[in-house]
Amino acid sequence: MIKNEIKIKSEEGEVFDKKQIALAIRNSTFDDDLRCSLLDDGILDKCQGCNLRYICDGIDQVVDSYVDKTTEVVNNFDFE
């Protein structure tokens, strides 16, 4: 059974599934994108002053780090 939910229920209550969060971040490096609905919906016009900015910046760093760690140059070509 495959669950595609970010929140799962446990005996302790509802918890966030790290696997789903990690997959969302990883998938954003392929054909998807990470965006802020606060900006998209016009709730905020810029990130400055948003109390989520630190987390968003951290997510961006995780994405960059993931791409750096999983991208391997297998050959270089010189077209002269």
C-alpha positions in Angstrom: 0.0 0.0 0.0 1.5 3.3 -1.1 0.5 6.5 0.8 1.1 9.9 -0.7 0.3 12.0 2.3 2.6 14.3 4.2 0.8 13.6 7.5 0.3 10.2 8.9 -1.6 9.0 11.9 0.2 7.1 14.7 -0.7 6.0 18.2 0.7 9.3 19.5 -1.4 11.4 17.0 -0.7 12.9 13.7 3.0 13.2 12.6 4.7 14.5 9.5 6.3 11.8 7.3 9.9 12.7 6.6 10.0 10.4 3.6 7.2 12.4 1.9 9.0 15.7 2.7 12.3 14.3 1.4 10.6 13.0 -1.8 8.9 16.4 -2.4 12.3 18.1 -2.1 14.0 15.6 -4.3 11.2 15.7 -6.9 11.6 19.4 -7.1 15.0 18.9 -8.6 13.6 17.0 -11.6 10.6 18.3 -13.4 8.9 20.0 -10.5 9.6 23.3 -8.7 9.5 24.7 -5.2 7.4 27.8 -4.8 5.9 29.8 -2.0 2.1 30.0 -1.9 2.3 33.1 0.3 4.0 34.9 -2.6 1.9 33.3 -5.3 -1.4 34.1 -3.6 -0.3 37.7 -3.0 -0.4 37.4 0.8 3.3 38.5 0.8 5.0 40.6 -1.8 8.5 39.7 -0.7 10.3 37.2 1.6 11.8 39.8 3.9 10.1 39.8 7.3 8.4 36.4 6.8 9.0 34.2 9.8 9.3 31.2 7.5 12.2 32.6 5.5 14.8 30.8 7.6 13.1 27.5 6.8 12.6 28.3 3.2 16.3 29.3 2.8 17.3 26.0 4.5 15.1 24.0 2.0 16.9 25.8 -0.8 20.2 24.9 0.7 19.1 21.2 1.0 18.0 21.2 -2.7 21.4 22.7 -3.8 23.3 20.2 -1.6 21.2 17.3 -3.0 21.9 18.3 -6.6 25.6 18.7 -5.8 25.9 15.3 -4.1 23.8 13.4 -6.7 25.0 15.0 -9.9 28.2 13.4 -11.4 30.0 14.6 -14.5 30.9 11.5 -16.4 32.7 13.2 -19.3 33.8 16.6 -20.5 33.8 17.4 -24.2 35.7 20.2 -25.9 34.3 21.4 -29.2 36.9 23.5 -30.9 
